[in-house]
Amino acid sequence: MGDTMAAVQTAQLVFSIALGVVAVVVVAFSVFVVSTTMWGDRWARRSG
Amino acid sequence: MSTEAADTTGPATMCPGRTVGPSTVYRGRSGQWAFVLHRISGFLVFAFLLLHVVDVGLVKFPRAYNEVHALYGNIALRLFEVGLLAALLYHSLNGLRIVMIDFFPRAVRSQKQMFRIVLGLTALGTAIGGFVIVDPFLTGTLGL
């Protein structure tokens, strides 16, 4: 039982960390993409 | 994909350091933000898909599979799923908007209205789906 609990906790911990990493990467990517609207030379604002 | 807000009629725009052709320039406002949201939602869906492949692949290890999927009962993951639903809805609906503009170039004139419709349907679908996703947690009927 003890071994089972340890394995379960490990699987959940690993998955949670992976999910957290995905969340951080997505947020970082989002910040990057939004920031390109400020400095990217592919964007041009309307003059009027 | 690049047609949604591209200025295909005006002259090339001078940007710092180089000249950008008219077909590659987004003019800001709705078309620009539709593109930004499309890219972010696409990346979110792609990133979660990678994790999803892993957690479904755990089916070979029933205990780990069951316990990892038990995490989905967690309120944090349920809220994450609501965000994922919003991203999926937006990305798919905006994809249809882009396809429509690709097939019917004149539709670019209505791209702003279509963007509003996409946002409205996304909000509606997210509200309905989000309720279904979060409700079992609120009512204590998760069955875990």
N, CA and C atoms of all chains as a GROMACS GRO file, in nm:
protein
  576
    1MET      N    1   0.084  -0.121   0.000
    1MET     CA    2   0.000   0.000   0.000
    1MET      C    3   0.087   0.125   0.000
    2GLY      N    4   0.191   0.118   0.083
    2GLY     CA    5   0.281   0.233   0.088
    2GLY      C    6   0.348   0.258  -0.045
    3ASP      N    7   0.392   0.150  -0.112
    3ASP     CA    8   0.455   0.163  -0.244
    3ASP      C    9   0.357   0.220  -0.345
    4THR      N   10   0.231   0.173  -0.336
    4THR     CA   11   0.129   0.221  -0.429
    4THR      C   12   0.109   0.372  -0.414
    5MET      N   13   0.100   0.415  -0.289
    5MET     CA   14   0.078   0.557  -0.264
    5MET      C   15   0.196   0.640  -0.316
    6ALA      N   16   0.319   0.588  -0.294
    6ALA     CA   17   0.436   0.662  -0.340
    6ALA      C   18   0.435   0.674  -0.492
    7ALA      N   19   0.401   0.564  -0.563
    7ALA     CA   20   0.398   0.567  -0.709
    7ALA      C   21   0.292   0.663  -0.758
    8VAL      N   22   0.176   0.658  -0.693
    8VAL     CA   23   0.066   0.748  -0.732
    8VAL      C   24   0.108   0.892  -0.715
    9GLN      N   25   0.166   0.921  -0.602
    9GLN     CA   26   0.206   1.060  -0.577
    9GLN      C   27   0.310   1.106  -0.677
   10THR      N   28   0.398   1.016  -0.714
   10THR     CA   29   0.502   1.052  -0.812
   10THR      C   30   0.439   1.084  -0.947
   11ALA      N   31   0.345   0.997  -0.991
   11ALA     CA   32   0.279   1.020  -1.120
   11ALA      C   33   0.204   1.152  -1.121
   12GLN      N   34   0.134   1.178  -1.012
   12GLN     CA   35   0.057   1.302  -1.005
   12GLN      C   36   0.149   1.423  -1.000
   13LEU      N   37   0.257   1.409  -0.925
   13LEU     CA   38   0.352   1.520  -0.913
   13LEU      C   39   0.416   1.552  -1.049
   14VAL      N   40   0.457   1.447  -1.119
   14VAL     CA   41   0.521   1.466  -1.249
   14VAL      C   42   0.424   1.532  -1.347
   15PHE      N   43   0.299   1.483  -1.346
   15PHE     CA   44   0.200   1.539  -1.438
   15PHE      C   45   0.169   1.684  -1.403
   16SER      N   46   0.161   1.711  -1.274
   16SER     CA   47   0.133   1.849  -1.231
   16SER      C   48   0.246   1.943  -1.272
   17ILE      N   49   0.368   1.897  -1.255
   17ILE     CA   50   0.483   1.980  -1.295
   17ILE      C   51   0.481   2.003  -1.446
   18ALA      N   52   0.451   1.896  -1.522
   18ALA     CA   53   0.445   1.909  -1.668
   18ALA      C   54   0.337   2.010  -1.708
   19LEU      N   55   0.224   2.002  -1.641
   19LEU     CA   56   0.114   2.094  -1.670
   19LEU      C   57   0.154   2.237  -1.634
   20GLY      N   58   0.222   2.251  -1.523
   20GLY     CA   59   0.269   2.383  -1.481
   20GLY      C   60   0.368   2.441  -1.581
   21VAL      N   61   0.457   2.356  -1.630
   21VAL     CA   62   0.555   2.402  -1.730
   21VAL      C   63   0.484   2.447  -1.857
   22VAL      N   64   0.384   2.368  -1.898
   22VAL     CA   65   0.305   2.404  -2.018
   22VAL      C   66   0.237   2.540  -1.996
   23ALA      N   67   0.181   2.558  -1.877
   23ALA     CA   68   0.112   2.684  -1.848
   23ALA      C   69   0.208   2.802  -1.854
   24VAL      N   70   0.326   2.784  -1.796
   24VAL     CA   71   0.426   2.893  -1.795
   24VAL      C   72   0.472   2.923  -1.938
   25VAL      N   73   0.496   2.818  -2.016
   25VAL     CA   74   0.541   2.838  -2.155
   25VAL      C   75   0.434   2.909  -2.237
   26VAL      N   76   0.307   2.869  -2.216
   26VAL     CA   77   0.198   2.933  -2.290
   26VAL      C   78   0.186   3.080  -2.252
   27VAL      N   79   0.198   3.111  -2.123
   27VAL     CA   80   0.190   3.250  -2.080
   27VAL      C   81   0.307   3.330  -2.138
   28ALA      N   82   0.426   3.272  -2.134
   28ALA     CA   83   0.544   3.341  -2.190
   28ALA      C   84   0.526   3.364  -2.339
   29PHE      N   85   0.475   3.264  -2.409
   29PHE     CA   86   0.451   3.279  -2.554
   29PHE      C   87   0.347   3.388  -2.580
   30SER      N   88   0.244   3.390  -2.495
   30SER     CA   89   0.139   3.491  -2.511
   30SER      C   90   0.195   3.631  -2.493
   31VAL      N   91   0.277   3.649  -2.391
   31VAL     CA   92   0.339   3.780  -2.366
   31VAL      C   93   0.425   3.819  -2.486
   32PHE      N   94   0.499   3.721  -2.538
   32PHE     CA   95   0.585   3.748  -2.654
   32PHE      C   96   0.501   3.792  -2.774
   33VAL      N   97   0.395   3.716  -2.802
   33VAL     CA   98   0.313   3.748  -2.920
   33VAL      C   99   0.248   3.885  -2.906
   34VAL      N  100   0.194   3.912  -2.786
   34VAL     CA  101   0.131   4.044  -2.766
   34VAL      C  102   0.236   4.154  -2.777
   35SER      N  103   0.357   4.126  -2.727
   35SER     CA  104   0.461   4.229  -2.732
   35SER      C  105   0.503   4.260  -2.875
   36THR      N  106   0.488   4.163  -2.966
   36THR     CA  107   0.527   4.188  -3.106
   36THR      C  108   0.442   4.298  -3.169
   37THR      N  109   0.325   4.321  -3.112
   37THR     CA  110   0.241   4.428  -3.167
   37THR      C  111   0.302   4.565  -3.135
   38MET      N  112   0.395   4.567  -3.040
   38MET     CA  113   0.458   4.693  -3.002
   38MET      C  114   0.589   4.717  -3.079
   39TRP      N  115   0.664   4.606  -3.101
   39TRP     CA  116   0.795   4.627  -3.164
   39TRP      C  117   0.813   4.554  -3.297
   40GLY      N  118   0.723   4.462  -3.329
   40GLY     CA  119   0.740   4.385  -3.452
   40GLY      C  120   0.725   4.471  -3.576
   41ASP      N  121   0.812   4.449  -3.675
   41ASP     CA  122   0.803   4.531  -3.796
   41ASP      C  123   0.709   4.469  -3.900
   42ARG      N  124   0.634   4.368  -3.860
   42ARG     CA  125   0.530   4.313  -3.947
   42ARG      C  126   0.396   4.381  -3.921
   43TRP      N  127   0.393   4.462  -3.818
   43TRP     CA  128   0.268   4.527  -3.782
   43TRP      C  129   0.272   4.673  -3.823
   44ALA      N  130   0.160   4.725  -3.863
   44ALA     CA  131   0.150   4.868  -3.893
   44ALA      C  132   0.015   4.918  -3.848
   45ARG      N  133   0.014   5.025  -3.772
   45ARG     CA  134  -0.113   5.079  -3.723
   45ARG      C  135  -0.174   5.173  -3.824
   46ARG      N  136  -0.305   5.181  -3.818
   46ARG     CA  137  -0.375   5.276  -3.906
   46ARG      C  138  -0.338   5.416  -3.866
   47SER      N  139  -0.329   5.501  -3.966
   47SER     CA  140  -0.291   5.638  -3.935
   47SER      C  141  -0.410   5.719  -3.888
   48GLY      N  142  -0.529   5.679  -3.930
   48GLY     CA  143  -0.645   5.760  -3.893
   48GLY      C  144  -0.754   5.685  -3.826
   49MET      N  145  -0.433   3.249  -4.424
   49MET     CA  146  -0.430   3.290  -4.285
   49MET      C  147  -0.391   3.435  -4.273
   50SER      N  148  -0.310   3.480  -4.369
   50SER     CA  149  -0.262   3.616  -4.357
   50SER      C  150  -0.354   3.716  -4.424
   51THR      N  151  -0.467   3.668  -4.472
   51THR     CA  152  -0.554   3.758  -4.547
   51THR      C  153  -0.652   3.833  -4.460
   52GLU      N  154  -0.664   3.795  -4.332
   52GLU     CA  155  -0.773   3.847  -4.252
   52GLU      C  156  -0.771   3.997  -4.233
   53ALA      N  157  -0.654   4.058  -4.230
   53ALA     CA  158  -0.652   4.202  -4.211
   53ALA      C  159  -0.545   4.266  -4.296
   54ALA      N  160  -0.499   4.192  -4.393
   54ALA     CA  161  -0.392   4.244  -4.474
   54ALA      C  162  -0.443   4.356  -4.563
   55ASP      N  163  -0.360   4.457  -4.576
   55ASP     CA  164  -0.394   4.568  -4.664
   55ASP      C  165  -0.348   4.531  -4.804
   56THR      N  166  -0.440   4.488  -4.887
   56THR     CA  167  -0.402   4.444  -5.021
   56THR      C  168  -0.422   4.552  -5.125
   57THR      N  169  -0.464   4.668  -5.079
   57THR     CA  170  -0.493   4.774  -5.175
   57THR      C  171  -0.394   4.890  -5.167
   58GLY      N  172  -0.341   4.914  -5.050
   58GLY     CA  173  -0.256   5.030  -5.031
   58GLY      C  174  -0.113   5.005  -5.076
   59PRO      N  175  -0.032   5.110  -5.073
   59PRO     CA  176   0.108   5.096  -5.111
   59PRO      C  177   0.187   5.024  -5.002
   60ALA      N  178   0.305   4.981  -5.038
   60ALA     CA  179   0.392   4.917  -4.940
   60ALA      C  180   0.418   5.013  -4.825
   61THR      N  181   0.422   4.959  -4.704
   61THR     CA  182   0.442   5.042  -4.587
   61THR      C  183   0.588   5.041  -4.546
   62MET      N  184   0.638   5.158  -4.518
   62MET     CA  185   0.777   5.166  -4.473
   62MET      C  186   0.783   5.138  -4.323
   63CYS      N  187   0.858   5.038  -4.283
   63CYS     CA  188   0.880   5.009  -4.143
   63CYS      C  189   1.027   5.037  -4.114
   64PRO      N  190   1.060   5.059  -3.987
   64PRO     CA  191   1.199   5.089  -3.954
   64PRO      C  192   1.293   4.981  -4.005
   65GLY      N  193   1.384   5.020  -4.088
   65GLY     CA  194   1.484   4.925  -4.133
   65GLY      C  195   1.453   4.856  -4.264
   66ARG      N  196   1.330   4.852  -4.304
   66ARG     CA  197   1.301   4.784  -4.430
   66ARG      C  198   1.161   4.816  -4.482
   67THR      N  199   1.140   4.778  -4.606
   67THR     CA  200   1.008   4.797  -4.666
   67THR      C  201   0.932   4.665  -4.661
   68VAL      N  202   0.808   4.671  -4.615
   68VAL     CA  203   0.726   4.551  -4.606
   68VAL      C  204   0.618   4.558  -4.712
   69GLY      N  205   0.603   4.452  -4.787
   69GLY     CA  206   0.503   4.450  -4.893
   69GLY      C  207   0.364   4.459  -4.836
   70PRO      N  208   0.269   4.509  -4.916
   70PRO     CA  209   0.134   4.532  -4.865
   70PRO      C  210   0.063   4.405  -4.821
   71SER      N  211   0.097   4.290  -4.880
   71SER     CA  212   0.025   4.168  -4.846
   71SER      C  213   0.065   4.113  -4.710
   72THR      N  214   0.171   4.165  -4.651
   72THR     CA  215   0.216   4.110  -4.524
   72THR      C  216   0.191   4.203  -4.407
   73VAL      N  217   0.125   4.315  -4.432
   73VAL     CA  218   0.107   4.414  -4.326
   73VAL      C  219  -0.033   4.404  -4.265
   74TYR      N  220  -0.039   4.385  -4.136
   74TYR     CA  221  -0.166   4.390  -4.065
   74TYR      C  222  -0.190   4.533  -4.022
   75ARG      N  223  -0.314   4.574  -4.029
   75ARG     CA  224  -0.342   4.716  -4.008
   75ARG      C  225  -0.386   4.750  -3.867
   76GLY      N  226  -0.376   4.655  -3.778
   76GLY     CA  227  -0.413   4.686  -3.641
   76GLY      C  228  -0.559   4.661  -3.614
   77ARG      N  229  -0.598   4.695  -3.492
   77ARG     CA  230  -0.736   4.678  -3.447
   77ARG      C  231  -0.783   4.533  -3.456
   78SER      N  232  -0.906   4.512  -3.500
   78SER     CA  233  -0.967   4.379  -3.488
   78SER      C  234  -0.887   4.270  -3.560
   79GLY      N  235  -0.841   4.299  -3.681
   79GLY     CA  236  -0.767   4.197  -3.755
   79GLY      C  237  -0.639   4.158  -3.684
   80GLN      N  238  -0.573   4.256  -3.628
   80GLN     CA  239  -0.449   4.230  -3.557
   80GLN      C  240  -0.474   4.144  -3.433
   81TRP      N  241  -0.575   4.181  -3.356
   81TRP     CA  242  -0.601   4.107  -3.233
   81TRP      C  243  -0.661   3.970  -3.262
   82ALA      N  244  -0.734   3.959  -3.372
   82ALA     CA  245  -0.783   3.827  -3.411
   82ALA      C  246  -0.665   3.735  -3.439
   83PHE      N  247  -0.563   3.789  -3.507
   83PHE     CA  248  -0.444   3.710  -3.538
   83PHE      C  249  -0.369   3.673  -3.410
   84VAL      N  250  -0.352   3.771  -3.320
   84VAL     CA  251  -0.280   3.745  -3.194
   84VAL      C  252  -0.351   3.637  -3.114
   85LEU      N  253  -0.484   3.649  -3.100
   85LEU     CA  254  -0.560   3.549  -3.025
   85LEU      C  255  -0.554   3.413  -3.092
   86HIS      N  256  -0.556   3.413  -3.225
   86HIS     CA  257  -0.551   3.287  -3.299
   86HIS      C  258  -0.419   3.216  -3.273
   87ARG      N  259  -0.311   3.292  -3.273
   87ARG     CA  260  -0.179   3.233  -3.251
   87ARG      C  261  -0.166   3.180  -3.109
   88ILE      N  262  -0.211   3.259  -3.011
   88ILE     CA  263  -0.200   3.218  -2.871
   88ILE      C  264  -0.288   3.095  -2.843
   89SER      N  265  -0.412   3.099  -2.892
   89SER     CA  266  -0.503   2.985  -2.867
   89SER      C  267  -0.451   2.860  -2.938
   90GLY      N  268  -0.393   2.877  -3.056
   90GLY     CA  269  -0.337   2.762  -3.127
   90GLY      C  270  -0.222   2.700  -3.051
   91PHE      N  271  -0.137   2.785  -2.995
   91PHE     CA  272  -0.023   2.733  -2.919
   91PHE      C  273  -0.070   2.663  -2.792
   92LEU      N  274  -0.171   2.720  -2.726
   92LEU     CA  275  -0.224   2.658  -2.604
   92LEU      C  276  -0.280   2.520  -2.635
   93VAL      N  277  -0.359   2.511  -2.742
   93VAL     CA  278  -0.418   2.382  -2.778
   93VAL      C  279  -0.309   2.281  -2.815
   94PHE      N  280  -0.209   2.327  -2.890
   94PHE     CA  281  -0.099   2.239  -2.929
   94PHE      C  282  -0.023   2.189  -2.805
   95ALA      N  283   0.008   2.281  -2.713
   95ALA     CA  284   0.085   2.243  -2.594
   95ALA      C  285   0.006   2.144  -2.509
   96PHE      N  286  -0.124   2.168  -2.493
   96PHE     CA  287  -0.202   2.074  -2.413
   96PHE      C  288  -0.216   1.940  -2.484
   97LEU      N  289  -0.221   1.943  -2.617
   97LEU     CA  290  -0.232   1.819  -2.693
   97LEU      C  291  -0.113   1.728  -2.664
   98LEU      N  292   0.005   1.787  -2.651
   98LEU     CA  293   0.123   1.708  -2.621
   98LEU      C  294   0.106   1.637  -2.487
   99LEU      N  295   0.057   1.714  -2.386
   99LEU     CA  296   0.035   1.655  -2.254
   99LEU      C  297  -0.075   1.549  -2.260
  100HIS      N  298  -0.176   1.576  -2.340
  100HIS     CA  299  -0.289   1.485  -2.352
  100HIS      C  300  -0.244   1.350  -2.408
  101VAL      N  301  -0.153   1.354  -2.505
  101VAL     CA  302  -0.099   1.230  -2.561
  101VAL      C  303  -0.030   1.150  -2.451
  102VAL      N  304   0.043   1.222  -2.365
  102VAL     CA  305   0.114   1.154  -2.256
  102VAL      C  306   0.015   1.093  -2.157
  103ASP      N  307  -0.084   1.172  -2.114
  103ASP     CA  308  -0.174   1.118  -2.011
  103ASP      C  309  -0.264   1.006  -2.065
  104VAL      N  310  -0.298   1.010  -2.192
  104VAL     CA  311  -0.373   0.899  -2.250
  104VAL      C  312  -0.282   0.778  -2.269
  105GLY      N  313  -0.155   0.804  -2.300
  105GLY     CA  314  -0.058   0.695  -2.317
  105GLY      C  315  -0.036   0.616  -2.189
  106LEU      N  316  -0.072   0.677  -2.076
  106LEU     CA  317  -0.057   0.606  -1.948
  106LEU      C  318  -0.155   0.490  -1.933
  107VAL      N  319  -0.241   0.471  -2.030
  107VAL     CA  320  -0.340   0.364  -2.022
  107VAL      C  321  -0.271   0.227  -2.007
  108LYS      N  322  -0.146   0.220  -2.046
  108LYS     CA  323  -0.071   0.095  -2.029
  108LYS      C  324  -0.036   0.071  -1.882
  109PHE      N  325  -0.049   0.177  -1.803
  109PHE     CA  326  -0.020   0.168  -1.658
  109PHE      C  327  -0.145   0.213  -1.584
  110PRO      N  328  -0.240   0.122  -1.566
  110PRO     CA  329  -0.373   0.158  -1.515
  110PRO      C  330  -0.372   0.242  -1.387
  111ARG      N  331  -0.286   0.207  -1.294
  111ARG     CA  332  -0.285   0.284  -1.168
  111ARG      C  333  -0.245   0.429  -1.193
  112ALA      N  334  -0.136   0.445  -1.264
  112ALA     CA  335  -0.089   0.581  -1.293
  112ALA      C  336  -0.194   0.657  -1.375
  113TYR      N  337  -0.256   0.586  -1.470
  113TYR     CA  338  -0.360   0.648  -1.554
  113TYR      C  339  -0.476   0.700  -1.469
  114ASN      N  340  -0.524   0.612  -1.380
  114ASN     CA  341  -0.638   0.650  -1.296
  114ASN      C  342  -0.604   0.767  -1.204
  115GLU      N  343  -0.486   0.761  -1.146
  115GLU     CA  344  -0.451   0.865  -1.051
  115GLU      C  345  -0.423   0.999  -1.120
  116VAL      N  346  -0.357   0.993  -1.236
  116VAL     CA  347  -0.333   1.118  -1.308
  116VAL      C  348  -0.466   1.180  -1.352
  117HIS      N  349  -0.559   1.092  -1.397
  117HIS     CA  350  -0.687   1.147  -1.441
  117HIS      C  351  -0.774   1.192  -1.324
  118ALA      N  352  -0.744   1.141  -1.206
  118ALA     CA  353  -0.816   1.191  -1.088
  118ALA      C  354  -0.784   1.338  -1.065
  119LEU      N  355  -0.667   1.381  -1.115
  119LEU     CA  356  -0.630   1.522  -1.100
  119LEU      C  357  -0.730   1.614  -1.171
  120TYR      N  358  -0.795   1.561  -1.274
  120TYR     CA  359  -0.888   1.645  -1.349
  120TYR      C  360  -1.011   1.685  -1.267
  121GLY      N  361  -1.027   1.623  -1.150
  121GLY     CA  362  -1.135   1.664  -1.061
  121GLY      C  363  -1.099   1.787  -0.981
  122ASN      N  364  -0.970   1.821  -0.984
  122ASN     CA  365  -0.922   1.938  -0.911
  122ASN      C  366  -0.978   2.066  -0.973
  123ILE      N  367  -1.018   2.160  -0.887
  123ILE     CA  368  -1.081   2.282  -0.939
  123ILE      C  369  -0.985   2.361  -1.028
  124ALA      N  370  -0.855   2.358  -0.995
  124ALA     CA  371  -0.759   2.432  -1.078
  124ALA      C  372  -0.756   2.376  -1.219
  125LEU      N  373  -0.756   2.243  -1.230
  125LEU     CA  374  -0.754   2.181  -1.362
  125LEU      C  375  -0.886   2.203  -1.435
  126ARG      N  376  -0.994   2.207  -1.359
  126ARG     CA  377  -1.124   2.231  -1.423
  126ARG      C  378  -1.128   2.373  -1.480
  127LEU      N  379  -1.074   2.468  -1.406
  127LEU     CA  380  -1.068   2.605  -1.459
  127LEU      C  381  -0.976   2.612  -1.580
  128PHE      N  382  -0.867   2.535  -1.575
  128PHE     CA  383  -0.777   2.527  -1.690
  128PHE      C  384  -0.852   2.472  -1.811
  129GLU      N  385  -0.938   2.373  -1.787
  129GLU     CA  386  -1.015   2.313  -1.896
  129GLU      C  387  -1.115   2.413  -1.955
  130VAL      N  388  -1.168   2.499  -1.869
  130VAL     CA  389  -1.257   2.603  -1.920
  130VAL      C  390  -1.180   2.695  -2.015
  131GLY      N  391  -1.057   2.730  -1.975
  131GLY     CA  392  -0.972   2.811  -2.062
  131GLY      C  393  -0.938   2.738  -2.191
  132LEU      N  394  -0.914   2.608  -2.178
  132LEU     CA  395  -0.884   2.527  -2.296
  132LEU      C  396  -1.003   2.523  -2.390
  133LEU      N  397  -1.122   2.512  -2.333
  133LEU     CA  398  -1.244   2.512  -2.414
  133LEU      C  399  -1.257   2.644  -2.488
  134ALA      N  400  -1.230   2.754  -2.418
  134ALA     CA  401  -1.238   2.886  -2.482
  134ALA      C  402  -1.139   2.895  -2.597
  135ALA      N  403  -1.016   2.846  -2.573
  135ALA     CA  404  -0.914   2.850  -2.678
  135ALA      C  405  -0.954   2.764  -2.798
  136LEU      N  406  -1.008   2.645  -2.770
  136LEU     CA  407  -1.051   2.557  -2.878
  136LEU      C  408  -1.163   2.620  -2.960
  137LEU      N  409  -1.261   2.675  -2.889
  137LEU     CA  410  -1.374   2.737  -2.959
  137LEU      C  411  -1.328   2.854  -3.044
  138TYR      N  412  -1.247   2.942  -2.983
  138TYR     CA  413  -1.202   3.059  -3.057
  138TYR      C  414  -1.120   3.017  -3.179
  139HIS      N  415  -1.025   2.925  -3.158
  139HIS     CA  416  -0.935   2.886  -3.266
  139HIS      C  417  -1.013   2.821  -3.382
  140SER      N  418  -1.110   2.737  -3.348
  140SER     CA  419  -1.186   2.669  -3.453
  140SER      C  420  -1.278   2.768  -3.526
  141LEU      N  421  -1.348   2.852  -3.450
  141LEU     CA  422  -1.440   2.948  -3.513
  141LEU      C  423  -1.364   3.052  -3.594
  142ASN      N  424  -1.253   3.100  -3.540
  142ASN     CA  425  -1.176   3.199  -3.616
  142ASN      C  426  -1.113   3.133  -3.738
  143GLY      N  427  -1.081   3.005  -3.726
  143GLY     CA  428  -1.031   2.932  -3.843
  143GLY      C  429  -1.135   2.929  -3.954
  144LEU      N  430  -1.260   2.908  -3.916
  144LEU     CA  431  -1.368   2.911  -4.016
  144LEU      C  432  -1.382   3.050  -4.077
  145ARG      N  433  -1.364   3.153  -3.994
  145ARG     CA  434  -1.370   3.292  -4.044
  145ARG      C  435  -1.259   3.314  -4.148
  146ILE      N  436  -1.141   3.264  -4.120
  146ILE     CA  437  -1.029   3.280  -4.212
  146ILE      C  438  -1.055   3.202  -4.341
  147VAL      N  439  -1.107   3.079  -4.326
  147VAL     CA  440  -1.139   2.998  -4.444
  147VAL      C  441  -1.243   3.071  -4.530
  148MET      N  442  -1.341   3.131  -4.463
  148MET     CA  443  -1.446   3.202  -4.536
  148MET      C  444  -1.385   3.317  -4.617
  149ILE      N  445  -1.291   3.390  -4.556
  149ILE     CA  446  -1.226   3.500  -4.626
  149ILE      C  447  -1.139   3.448  -4.740
  150ASP      N  448  -1.076   3.332  -4.717
  150ASP     CA  449  -0.994   3.273  -4.824
  150ASP      C  450  -1.079   3.234  -4.945
  151PHE      N  451  -1.196   3.176  -4.918
  151PHE     CA  452  -1.281   3.130  -5.027
  151PHE      C  453  -1.359   3.244  -5.093
  152PHE      N  454  -1.396   3.341  -5.010
  152PHE     CA  455  -1.473   3.455  -5.061
  152PHE      C  456  -1.401   3.584  -5.024
  153PRO      N  457  -1.307   3.628  -5.106
  153PRO     CA  458  -1.224   3.746  -5.074
  153PRO      C  459  -1.306   3.870  -5.036
  154ARG      N  460  -1.426   3.882  -5.092
  154ARG     CA  461  -1.507   3.999  -5.057
  154ARG      C  462  -1.549   3.998  -4.910
  155ALA      N  463  -1.543   3.880  -4.849
  155ALA     CA  464  -1.583   3.868  -4.709
  155ALA      C  465  -1.490   3.945  -4.617
  156VAL      N  466  -1.371   3.985  -4.670
  156VAL     CA  467  -1.277   4.060  -4.587
  156VAL      C  468  -1.340   4.193  -4.544
  157ARG      N  469  -1.436   4.241  -4.624
  157ARG     CA  470  -1.504   4.366  -4.587
  157ARG      C  471  -1.585   4.349  -4.459
  158SER      N  472  -1.628   4.226  -4.432
  158SER     CA  473  -1.708   4.200  -4.312
  158SER      C  474  -1.627   4.131  -4.203
  159GLN      N  475  -1.494   4.137  -4.216
  159GLN     CA  476  -1.412   4.062  -4.120
  159GLN      C  477  -1.432   4.109  -3.976
  160LYS      N  478  -1.458   4.238  -3.959
  160LYS     CA  479  -1.477   4.290  -3.823
  160LYS      C  480  -1.606   4.234  -3.762
  161GLN      N  481  -1.711   4.230  -3.843
  161GLN     CA  482  -1.838   4.176  -3.793
  161GLN      C  483  -1.822   4.025  -3.763
  162MET      N  484  -1.751   3.957  -3.853
  162MET     CA  485  -1.730   3.813  -3.830
  162MET      C  486  -1.645   3.790  -3.706
  163PHE      N  487  -1.550   3.879  -3.680
  163PHE     CA  488  -1.467   3.867  -3.560
  163PHE      C  489  -1.554   3.882  -3.435
  164ARG      N  490  -1.647   3.976  -3.442
  164ARG     CA  491  -1.739   3.995  -3.328
  164ARG      C  492  -1.826   3.872  -3.308
  165ILE      N  493  -1.873   3.814  -3.418
  165ILE     CA  494  -1.955   3.692  -3.408
  165ILE      C  495  -1.873   3.579  -3.347
  166VAL      N  496  -1.748   3.567  -3.392
  166VAL     CA  497  -1.658   3.463  -3.337
  166VAL      C  498  -1.642   3.482  -3.187
  167LEU      N  499  -1.617   3.607  -3.145
  167LEU     CA  500  -1.600   3.634  -3.001
  167LEU      C  501  -1.728   3.604  -2.924
  168GLY      N  502  -1.842   3.641  -2.983
  168GLY     CA  503  -1.970   3.616  -2.916
  168GLY      C  504  -1.998   3.468  -2.899
  169LEU      N  505  -1.978   3.392  -3.008
  169LEU     CA  506  -2.002   3.247  -3.001
  169LEU      C  507  -1.903   3.180  -2.905
  170THR      N  508  -1.780   3.231  -2.904
  170THR     CA  509  -1.680   3.176  -2.812
  170THR      C  510  -1.722   3.200  -2.667
  171ALA      N  511  -1.767   3.322  -2.639
  171ALA     CA  512  -1.811   3.354  -2.503
  171ALA      C  513  -1.932   3.270  -2.463
  172LEU      N  514  -2.026   3.255  -2.556
  172LEU     CA  515  -2.146   3.177  -2.527
  172LEU      C  516  -2.112   3.030  -2.502
  173GLY      N  517  -2.033   2.974  -2.593
  173GLY     CA  518  -1.994   2.833  -2.580
  173GLY      C  519  -1.912   2.808  -2.454
  174THR      N  520  -1.824   2.904  -2.422
  174THR     CA  521  -1.742   2.889  -2.303
  174THR      C  522  -1.827   2.897  -2.176
  175ALA      N  523  -1.926   2.985  -2.177
  175ALA     CA  524  -2.013   2.997  -2.061
  175ALA      C  525  -2.092   2.868  -2.039
  176ILE      N  526  -2.148   2.814  -2.146
  176ILE     CA  527  -2.228   2.692  -2.134
  176ILE      C  528  -2.138   2.574  -2.097
  177GLY      N  529  -2.029   2.556  -2.173
  177GLY     CA  530  -1.937   2.446  -2.146
  177GLY      C  531  -1.869   2.460  -2.011
  178GLY      N  532  -1.834   2.584  -1.977
  178GLY     CA  533  -1.769   2.608  -1.849
  178GLY      C  534  -1.858   2.571  -1.732
  179PHE      N  535  -1.987   2.598  -1.748
  179PHE     CA  536  -2.082   2.560  -1.643
  179PHE      C  537  -2.086   2.408  -1.626
  180VAL      N  538  -2.090   2.339  -1.740
  180VAL     CA  539  -2.092   2.192  -1.736
  180VAL      C  540  -1.965   2.137  -1.671
  181ILE      N  541  -1.852   2.201  -1.702
  181ILE     CA  542  -1.723   2.153  -1.650
  181ILE      C  543  -1.710   2.178  -1.500
  182VAL      N  544  -1.751   2.296  -1.456
  182VAL     CA  545  -1.728   2.336  -1.316
  182VAL      C  546  -1.842   2.292  -1.224
  183ASP      N  547  -1.961   2.274  -1.279
  183ASP     CA  548  -2.078   2.243  -1.197
  183ASP      C  549  -2.060   2.122  -1.104
  184PRO      N  550  -2.005   2.010  -1.152
  184PRO     CA  551  -1.989   1.896  -1.062
  184PRO      C  552  -1.903   1.928  -0.940
  185PHE      N  553  -1.806   2.017  -0.958
  185PHE     CA  554  -1.723   2.056  -0.845
  185PHE      C  555  -1.803   2.139  -0.745
  186LEU      N  556  -1.884   2.228  -0.798
  186LEU     CA  557  -1.962   2.317  -0.711
  186LEU      C  558  -2.070   2.242  -0.637
  187THR      N  559  -2.130   2.142  -0.702
  187THR     CA  560  -2.239   2.067  -0.640
  187THR      C  561  -2.190   1.944  -0.565
  188GLY      N  562  -2.060   1.920  -0.570
  188GLY     CA  563  -2.005   1.805  -0.497
  188GLY      C  564  -2.045   1.672  -0.556
  189THR      N  565  -2.067   1.667  -0.687
  189THR     CA  566  -2.107   1.542  -0.751
  189THR      C  567  -1.999   1.492  -0.847
  190LEU      N  568  -1.874   1.511  -0.806
  190LEU     CA  569  -1.764   1.468  -0.891
  190LEU      C  570  -1.757   1.316  -0.903
  191GLY      N  571  -1.800   1.246  -0.797
  191GLY     CA  572  -1.798   1.101  -0.799
  191GLY      C  573  -1.659   1.044  -0.785
  192LEU      N  574  -1.568   1.121  -0.728
  192LEU     CA  575  -1.432   1.070  -0.709
  192LEU      C  576  -1.413   1.013  -0.570
   0.00000   0.00000   0.00000
